[in-house]
Amino acid sequence: MKRSLFTGAAIVALAVGLSACGGGGNNDVAVTQPPSAKFEDQFGASFGMAFRADPNTEARDIASGDIIAPNLTAEPVTLQGS
């Protein structure tokens, strides 16, 4: 009696253990990286928005935070197409 009870408990424990592992189904999880900041956005608060604007839009006034002051101690930035 104890042996059959032990065998049944072992089979149930094995079945629960295997079902917790996934059982071989499609368990792929797509991990997406957050989008990186656009190159022109690093030059000021509204510079990127003005840079991407349609060429035929009205010109806009420059605000104080649109263009940042150059930092002469920063690493040089390579321009695309150079």
Secondary structure as UniProt FT lines:
FT   HELIX           2..20
FT   TURN            21..24
FT   HELIX           39..43
FT   TURN            45..46
FT   HELIX           47..51
FT   TURN            55..56
FT   TURN            64..65
FT   TURN            72..73
FT   TURN            80..81
//
